[in-house]
Amino acid sequence: MKTIDSLGDLSGKKVLLRADLNVPLDGTTITDDGRVRASVPTIEKLLGAGASVIVMAHLGRPKGEPDPAYSLAPAAARLAELLGKPVTLAADLVGDDAKAKAAALEAGSVLMLENVRFDARETSKVDEERQALAAELAALADVFVSDGFGVVHRKQASVYDVAQLLPAAGGLLVQKEVESLSKAVTDPARPYAVVLGGSKVSDKLGVIANLLTKADRLLIGGGMVFTFLAAKGYGVGKSLLEEDQLDTVKGYLKTAEENGVEIVLPTDIVAAEGFAADAAHQVVAADAIPDGTMGLDIGPESGKLFASKILDAKTIVWNGPMGVFEFPAFAEGTKAVAQAMIDSDGFSVVGGGDSAAAVRRLGFDEAGFGHISTGGGASLELLEGKVLPGLAVLED
């Protein structure tokens, strides 16, 4: 992958930077600024090289037109705090205000364009539509730096098409993500353990299929585990269950046995009477979940079991929480996994998304992990072995 250093002297140049600032908001308050903080090193490197930086990013899923609820104003304000300098927010993406502010931008200054998804062409499936937007974006700057790892699996105007119109390179964050995930995926030190959670098996079908040929052990938790338990013939009460995936999961269990891959399922479950923080709950055996209850976390014995399978691994990748960690009563399984990864001597990767959010929300020291990814979907697709368009376009 081409790096910033390959772009040569950036003094006096305008750099169009694709960042990932898709942060969770409570109204206009950022509840987890991890992605904003992750964008700072690349911006500081570019400013230190004498460039000005034009940041573009998305937030949420507006329907291809301006929507004040998805304005990047909170992200611009937080970025300014972290950089210790003003970040001007344009009133539009490629309209008159953005063009005027970009033209007037001085070296050492930072401009943020408004949400790229306010323009429907950003995510269009029609190449010509994306390319037209990319041309308008490219006209604002001299070079392009891709540093939004969370979107490199998308063939979008601000990620893929613009990289074909300007001298382009990967930023520091994208470099670090690729290096760390490649270390875990292409030639992992063994034993290689992968912890998968989250709500649905269907979200991770390709990942599981790929890992059954590469990992030594798969630890399954979260809502997706109930489809595995049901595939073994256990009742799961009102727990999340994808009945249309039962045959697929049965196939996974058979393939794992044939390939010598250990699939570790919880032995106990925290079953609740309803989906609520204060729901009455009890710890039950994984094969004895009462009718009328739903599993919201792996149980304490499972937490110990999972920890033991993590502690002696040399490479650990984790994607997806073990339970509804947002509710304190159902966060213990996720805590057990996070703590075991910190305690392990192996190389550990937290695969972005809800796992990264859980690490921060539950108060763990991020420095205790080998790498915390900023891109849940992108990291999953790398684990799946896919070619990511936003990375392929940056190759030498």
C-alpha positions as CSV (number, residue, x, y, z in Angstrom):
1,M,0.0,0.0,0.0
2,K,1.2,3.5,-0.8
3,T,1.9,5.6,2.3
4,I,1.9,9.3,3.0
5,D,5.7,9.4,2.6
6,S,5.2,8.3,-1.0
7,L,3.3,11.5,-1.8
8,G,6.5,13.5,-1.6
9,D,6.7,17.1,-0.4
10,L,3.3,18.2,0.9
11,S,4.3,21.7,1.9
12,G,1.6,24.1,0.7
13,K,-0.6,21.3,-0.7
14,K,-4.2,20.7,0.1
15,V,-4.9,17.1,1.3
16,L,-8.3,15.6,0.9
17,L,-8.6,13.2,3.8
18,R,-11.2,10.5,4.1
19,A,-11.7,9.9,7.9
20,D,-14.1,7.7,9.8
21,L,-16.0,10.0,12.2
22,N,-19.1,7.9,12.4
23,V,-19.5,8.3,16.1
24,P,-22.4,7.4,18.3
25,L,-24.4,10.5,19.4
26,D,-26.9,11.2,22.2
27,G,-28.5,14.2,20.6
28,T,-25.5,16.3,19.7
29,T,-23.2,14.8,22.4
30,I,-20.6,12.2,21.3
31,T,-20.8,9.2,23.6
32,D,-17.7,7.5,22.3
33,D,-15.0,9.6,20.5
34,G,-12.7,6.7,19.7
35,R,-12.9,7.2,16.0
36,V,-12.3,10.9,16.2
37,R,-9.2,10.3,18.4
38,A,-8.0,7.7,15.9
39,S,-8.0,10.2,13.1
40,V,-5.7,12.7,14.9
41,P,-2.2,11.2,14.2
42,T,-2.6,11.3,10.4
43,I,-4.0,14.9,10.5
44,E,-1.1,16.0,12.7
45,K,1.4,14.3,10.4
46,L,-0.1,16.1,7.4
47,L,-0.2,19.5,9.1
48,G,3.4,19.0,10.3
49,A,4.4,18.5,6.7
50,G,3.1,21.9,5.9
51,A,-0.2,20.8,4.2
52,S,-3.7,22.0,4.8
53,V,-6.3,19.2,5.4
54,I,-9.8,18.9,4.0
55,V,-11.6,16.2,6.1
56,M,-14.5,14.3,4.6
57,A,-16.5,11.7,6.5
58,H,-20.0,10.3,7.0
59,L,-22.2,10.1,10.1
60,G,-25.2,7.8,10.4
61,R,-27.4,6.9,7.5
62,P,-29.1,10.0,6.1
63,K,-31.1,9.3,3.0
64,G,-28.9,11.0,0.4
65,E,-29.9,14.5,1.4
66,P,-29.0,17.1,4.1
67,D,-30.4,16.2,7.5
68,P,-29.4,18.3,10.6
69,A,-29.6,15.2,12.8
70,Y,-26.6,13.8,11.0
71,S,-24.5,17.0,10.8
72,L,-20.8,16.5,11.4
73,A,-20.8,19.6,13.7
74,P,-20.2,17.5,16.9
75,A,-17.3,15.7,15.2
76,A,-15.7,18.9,14.0
77,A,-16.0,20.4,17.5
78,R,-14.4,17.4,19.1
79,L,-11.6,17.2,16.5
80,A,-10.8,20.8,17.2
81,E,-10.4,20.1,20.9
82,L,-8.1,17.2,20.2
83,L,-6.0,19.1,17.7
84,G,-5.9,22.2,19.8
85,K,-6.8,24.3,16.8
86,P,-9.9,25.4,14.9
87,V,-11.7,23.0,12.5
88,T,-14.0,24.9,10.2
89,L,-17.1,23.1,9.1
90,A,-18.4,23.8,5.6
91,A,-22.1,24.2,5.2
92,D,-22.2,21.7,2.4
93,L,-20.1,18.9,0.8
94,V,-19.2,20.2,-2.7
95,G,-21.4,23.3,-2.9
96,D,-20.5,27.0,-3.0
97,D,-19.5,27.2,0.7
98,A,-17.3,24.1,0.6
99,K,-15.6,25.4,-2.6
100,A,-15.0,28.9,-1.2
101,K,-13.6,27.6,2.1
102,A,-11.4,25.0,0.4
103,A,-10.0,27.7,-2.0
104,A,-9.2,30.0,0.9
105,L,-7.7,27.3,3.1
106,E,-4.2,28.2,4.3
107,A,-1.3,25.8,5.1
108,G,-1.7,24.4,8.6
109,S,-5.5,24.8,8.6
110,V,-8.2,22.2,8.8
111,L,-11.6,22.3,7.0
112,M,-14.3,19.6,7.4
113,L,-16.8,19.1,4.7
114,E,-20.4,18.3,5.7
115,N,-21.6,14.7,5.8
116,V,-20.6,12.9,2.5
117,R,-23.9,10.9,2.7
118,F,-25.9,14.1,2.3
119,D,-25.2,13.4,-1.4
120,A,-26.9,10.3,-2.8
121,R,-24.1,9.9,-5.3
122,E,-21.7,8.9,-2.5
123,T,-23.2,5.4,-2.1
124,S,-24.6,5.0,-5.6
125,K,-24.3,1.7,-7.3
126,V,-24.0,3.5,-10.6
127,D,-20.3,4.1,-11.3
128,E,-20.8,7.3,-13.3
129,E,-22.8,8.9,-10.5
130,R,-20.1,8.1,-7.9
131,Q,-17.4,9.3,-10.3
132,A,-19.1,12.6,-10.8
133,L,-19.1,13.3,-7.1
134,A,-15.5,12.1,-6.8
135,A,-14.5,14.6,-9.5
136,E,-16.1,17.4,-7.6
137,L,-14.3,16.3,-4.4
138,A,-11.0,15.9,-6.1
139,A,-11.2,19.4,-7.5
140,L,-10.9,20.8,-4.0
141,A,-7.4,19.4,-3.3
142,D,-4.0,18.2,-4.6
143,V,-3.7,14.8,-3.1
144,F,-5.9,12.2,-1.4
145,V,-5.2,10.3,1.9
146,S,-7.5,7.4,2.9
147,D,-7.6,7.0,6.6
148,G,-11.2,5.9,7.3
149,F,-10.6,2.2,7.8
150,G,-14.3,1.7,8.8
151,V,-15.3,2.3,5.2
152,V,-12.5,0.7,3.1
153,H,-14.8,-2.3,2.4
154,R,-17.2,0.1,0.6
155,K,-16.9,1.0,-3.1
156,Q,-18.0,4.6,-2.5
157,A,-17.1,7.9,-4.1
158,S,-15.1,9.3,-1.1
159,V,-13.3,6.0,-0.5
160,Y,-12.7,4.4,-3.9
161,D,-13.4,6.7,-6.8
162,V,-11.6,9.8,-5.6
163,A,-8.4,7.6,-5.1
164,Q,-8.3,7.1,-8.8
165,L,-8.4,10.9,-9.6
166,L,-5.6,12.2,-7.2
167,P,-2.2,11.0,-6.1
168,A,-3.4,8.7,-3.3
169,A,-2.0,7.0,-0.2
170,G,-3.2,5.2,3.0
171,G,-3.0,7.2,6.3
172,L,-1.4,6.1,9.5
173,L,-4.6,4.5,10.9
174,V,-5.3,2.5,7.7
175,Q,-1.6,1.3,7.7
176,K,-1.8,0.2,11.3
177,E,-5.1,-1.5,10.8
178,V,-3.9,-3.5,7.8
179,E,-0.6,-4.4,9.5
180,S,-2.3,-5.6,12.7
181,L,-5.1,-7.5,11.2
182,S,-2.8,-9.1,8.6
183,K,-0.6,-10.2,11.4
184,A,-3.6,-12.0,13.0
185,V,-5.0,-13.3,9.7
186,T,-2.3,-14.3,7.3
187,D,0.3,-15.9,9.5
188,P,-0.9,-16.1,13.1
189,A,1.1,-17.4,16.0
190,R,-0.7,-20.5,17.3
191,P,-2.8,-21.4,19.1
192,Y,-5.0,-18.9,17.2
193,A,-8.3,-18.2,19.0
194,V,-11.2,-16.2,17.6
195,V,-14.0,-14.9,19.8
196,L,-17.2,-14.2,18.0
197,G,-20.3,-12.5,19.5
198,G,-23.0,-10.1,18.5
199,S,-26.6,-10.7,17.7
200,K,-26.7,-12.7,14.5
201,V,-25.0,-15.7,12.9
202,S,-26.1,-14.4,9.5
203,D,-23.9,-11.3,10.0
204,K,-20.8,-13.5,10.2
205,L,-21.5,-16.4,7.9
206,G,-18.4,-15.8,5.6
207,V,-16.2,-15.1,8.6
208,I,-17.0,-18.4,10.3
209,A,-16.7,-20.4,7.1
210,N,-13.2,-18.9,6.5
211,L,-12.1,-19.3,10.1
212,L,-13.0,-23.0,10.1
213,T,-10.0,-23.4,7.7
214,K,-7.6,-21.2,9.7
215,A,-8.3,-20.8,13.4
216,D,-7.5,-23.4,16.1
217,R,-10.5,-22.6,18.2
218,L,-13.7,-20.5,17.9
219,L,-15.4,-19.2,21.0
220,I,-19.1,-18.3,20.3
221,G,-21.1,-16.0,22.5
222,G,-23.6,-13.2,22.2
223,G,-27.0,-13.5,20.6
224,M,-25.6,-15.7,17.8
225,V,-24.8,-18.5,20.2
226,F,-28.5,-19.5,20.6
227,T,-28.6,-20.7,17.0
228,F,-25.6,-22.9,17.8
229,L,-27.2,-24.2,20.9
230,A,-30.5,-24.9,19.0
231,A,-28.4,-26.7,16.3
232,K,-27.2,-29.0,19.1
233,G,-30.9,-29.7,20.0
234,Y,-31.2,-27.5,23.0
235,G,-34.2,-25.4,23.8
236,V,-33.4,-21.6,23.9
237,G,-36.6,-20.2,25.2
238,K,-37.3,-16.7,23.8
239,S,-33.6,-16.1,23.0
240,L,-32.6,-14.6,19.7
241,L,-32.8,-17.5,17.2
242,E,-32.2,-17.6,13.4
243,E,-34.1,-20.7,12.5
244,D,-33.2,-20.3,8.8
245,Q,-29.5,-20.7,9.8
246,L,-29.8,-23.9,11.7
247,D,-28.7,-26.2,8.9
248,T,-25.8,-23.9,8.1
249,V,-24.7,-24.0,11.8
250,K,-25.0,-27.8,11.9
251,G,-22.7,-27.8,8.9
252,Y,-20.2,-25.6,10.7
253,L,-20.2,-27.9,13.7
254,K,-19.5,-30.9,11.4
255,T,-16.8,-29.1,9.4
256,A,-15.1,-27.9,12.6
257,E,-15.0,-31.5,13.9
258,E,-13.5,-32.7,10.5
259,N,-10.9,-30.0,10.5
260,G,-9.9,-30.3,14.1
261,V,-11.1,-26.9,15.0
262,E,-12.4,-26.5,18.5
263,I,-15.8,-24.7,18.8
264,V,-16.3,-23.5,22.4
265,L,-19.9,-22.8,23.4
266,P,-21.0,-21.5,26.8
267,T,-21.9,-24.1,29.4
268,D,-24.2,-21.6,31.3
269,I,-26.3,-18.7,30.3
270,V,-27.8,-15.6,32.1
271,A,-31.5,-15.9,31.3
272,A,-33.8,-13.0,31.8
273,E,-37.6,-12.6,31.8
274,G,-37.3,-9.7,29.4
275,F,-35.0,-7.4,27.5
276,A,-34.4,-4.7,30.1
277,A,-31.6,-3.5,32.4
278,D,-33.7,-4.4,35.5
279,A,-35.2,-7.7,34.2
280,A,-35.3,-10.5,36.7
281,H,-32.7,-13.1,35.7
282,Q,-31.0,-16.3,36.7
283,V,-28.0,-18.4,35.7
284,V,-29.0,-21.6,34.0
285,A,-27.3,-24.5,32.2
286,A,-26.9,-23.8,28.5
287,D,-29.0,-26.9,27.7
288,A,-31.7,-25.9,30.2
289,I,-32.9,-22.4,29.3
290,P,-36.4,-22.1,30.7
291,D,-39.3,-21.4,28.3
292,G,-40.4,-17.8,28.4
293,T,-36.9,-16.5,29.2
294,M,-34.2,-15.1,26.9
295,G,-30.4,-15.4,27.2
296,L,-28.8,-12.0,27.6
297,D,-25.2,-13.0,28.5
298,I,-22.9,-16.0,28.9
299,G,-22.8,-17.3,32.4
300,P,-20.0,-17.0,35.0
301,E,-18.7,-20.6,34.4
302,S,-18.6,-19.8,30.7
303,G,-16.7,-16.6,31.4
304,K,-14.0,-18.7,33.1
305,L,-14.1,-21.3,30.3
306,F,-13.6,-18.7,27.6
307,A,-10.9,-17.0,29.6
308,S,-9.0,-20.2,29.9
309,K,-9.2,-20.7,26.1
310,I,-7.9,-17.1,25.5
311,L,-5.1,-17.1,28.1
312,D,-2.9,-19.8,26.4
313,A,-3.5,-18.5,22.9
314,K,-0.8,-16.7,21.0
315,T,-3.1,-14.8,18.7
316,I,-6.6,-13.7,19.7
317,V,-9.2,-11.9,17.6
318,W,-12.4,-10.7,19.2
319,N,-15.4,-9.4,17.3
320,G,-18.8,-9.0,19.0
321,P,-19.8,-8.8,22.7
322,M,-20.8,-11.8,24.7
323,G,-24.1,-10.3,26.0
324,V,-26.0,-7.0,26.3
325,F,-23.0,-5.2,27.8
326,E,-24.9,-1.9,27.9
327,F,-26.9,-3.4,30.8
328,P,-24.6,-3.9,33.9
329,A,-26.3,-7.2,34.9
330,F,-25.5,-8.7,31.5
331,A,-22.0,-7.3,30.9
332,E,-19.9,-9.9,32.9
333,G,-19.3,-12.2,30.0
334,T,-17.9,-9.4,27.8
335,K,-15.8,-8.2,30.8
336,A,-14.4,-11.7,31.2
337,V,-13.3,-11.9,27.5
338,A,-11.8,-8.4,27.6
339,Q,-9.8,-9.1,30.8
340,A,-8.5,-12.4,29.5
341,M,-7.2,-10.7,26.4
342,I,-5.4,-8.1,28.5
343,D,-4.0,-10.9,30.8
344,S,-2.9,-13.0,27.8
345,D,0.7,-12.8,26.5
346,G,-0.6,-13.3,23.0
347,F,-1.2,-10.7,20.3
348,S,-4.7,-9.5,20.7
349,V,-7.0,-7.7,18.3
350,V,-10.3,-6.2,19.1
351,G,-12.3,-6.1,15.8
352,G,-14.0,-2.8,16.0
353,G,-17.7,-2.1,16.2
354,D,-19.5,-3.0,19.4
355,S,-16.4,-4.8,20.8
356,A,-14.4,-1.6,20.7
357,A,-17.3,0.3,22.2
358,A,-17.6,-2.3,25.0
359,V,-13.9,-2.0,25.9
360,R,-14.2,1.8,26.4
361,R,-17.6,1.7,28.0
362,L,-16.6,-0.9,30.5
363,G,-13.5,1.0,31.5
364,F,-10.7,-1.2,30.2
365,D,-7.3,0.3,29.4
366,E,-7.0,0.3,25.6
367,A,-3.2,0.0,25.9
368,G,-3.7,-3.5,27.3
369,F,-4.7,-4.8,23.8
370,G,-2.4,-5.4,20.9
371,H,-4.8,-3.5,18.6
372,I,-8.3,-2.1,18.7
373,S,-9.8,-1.7,15.2
374,T,-12.0,1.2,14.3
375,G,-13.8,-0.7,11.6
376,G,-16.2,-3.5,12.5
377,G,-17.4,-4.3,9.0
378,A,-14.0,-3.8,7.4
379,S,-12.2,-6.0,10.0
380,L,-14.8,-8.7,9.5
381,E,-14.3,-8.7,5.8
382,L,-10.5,-9.0,6.2
383,L,-11.1,-11.9,8.5
384,E,-13.4,-13.3,5.8
385,G,-10.5,-13.1,3.3
386,K,-12.1,-10.6,1.0
387,V,-10.4,-8.0,-1.1
388,L,-11.5,-4.6,0.1
389,P,-12.0,-2.0,-2.7
390,G,-10.7,1.0,-0.6
391,L,-7.4,-0.9,0.1
392,A,-7.0,-2.4,-3.4
393,V,-7.1,1.1,-5.0
394,L,-4.2,2.2,-2.8
395,E,-1.8,-0.6,-3.8
396,D,1.5,0.2,-5.4
